Amino acid sequence: ELQPEDYIFPHISTNGIADPTRPLTIDTVQRWLTEFSYAAGLKVRYTTHCFRRGGAQYRFMFAPIGKRWSLMVIRWWGGWSEGESVS
């Protein structure tokens, strides 16, 4: 039974046992994503960045005037932390 402090995406050990008290690492997710996309015959390399919230570039740069989002809204939508920047 999951506890409130357990991770939804837990660490998976080399023997396949999940440890809900430890998080799944970005490196593991990237490795799986690379393996699965290669096995599916995809020619493009995907990264974990693909899982960020979509639509930000369109809303900031290409949406019709009056429907564009401010950088403050883009930061909120993207889940940026304080002080995070694009540079």
C-alpha positions in Angstrom: 0.0 0.0 0.0 1.3 3.4 -1.0 2.1 5.9 1.7 1.5 9.7 1.3 5.3 10.3 1.0 5.8 7.5 -1.6 6.7 8.4 -5.2 4.2 7.8 -7.9 7.1 6.9 -10.3 9.4 4.9 -8.0 13.0 3.7 -8.5 13.2 0.3 -10.2 16.2 -1.8 -9.1 18.2 -3.9 -11.5 16.2 -7.0 -10.4 12.9 -5.2 -11.3 11.7 -4.4 -7.8 10.1 -1.0 -7.2 11.2 1.0 -4.2 8.4 3.7 -3.7 10.6 5.5 -1.2 13.1 6.5 -3.9 12.3 8.5 -7.1 12.8 7.2 -10.6 15.8 9.1 -12.0 15.7 11.2 -15.1 18.6 9.1 -16.5 16.5 5.9 -16.2 13.5 7.6 -17.9 15.8 8.9 -20.7 17.3 5.4 -21.2 13.9 3.8 -21.4 12.6 6.5 -23.8 15.7 6.0 -26.1 15.2 2.2 -26.0 11.5 2.3 -26.6 11.7 4.8 -29.4 14.5 2.9 -31.1 12.5 -0.4 -30.8 9.5 1.3 -32.3 11.6 2.3 -35.3 11.5 6.0 -34.6 14.3 7.9 -36.4 14.2 11.0 -34.2 15.8 11.1 -30.8 13.4 12.1 -28.0 14.4 13.5 -24.7 12.6 13.9 -21.3 12.1 17.5 -22.3 9.2 16.3 -24.5 7.2 15.7 -21.4 7.1 19.4 -20.4 3.8 21.2 -20.9 3.2 22.0 -24.5 2.0 25.1 -26.3 4.2 27.6 -24.6 6.1 28.7 -27.7 2.9 29.1 -29.7 1.2 31.1 -27.0 4.2 33.3 -26.5 5.2 33.9 -30.1 2.7 32.9 -32.7 -0.8 33.2 -31.2 -2.9 36.0 -32.6 -2.4 39.4 -31.0 -4.6 39.7 -28.0 -4.3 35.9 -27.3 -0.6 35.7 -26.6 0.6 34.9 -23.1 3.0 37.0 -21.2 6.3 35.6 -20.0 4.9 35.5 -16.5 2.0 33.2 -17.7 4.4 31.1 -19.7 6.6 30.6 -16.6 3.5 29.6 -14.6 2.3 27.2 -17.4 5.8 25.6 -17.7 6.2 25.1 -14.0 9.4 27.2 -13.9 10.9 27.7 -10.5 11.9 31.1 -9.1 14.9 32.4 -10.8 14.8 29.8 -13.7 15.5 31.3 -17.1 15.9 30.2 -20.7 19.6 31.1 -20.9 
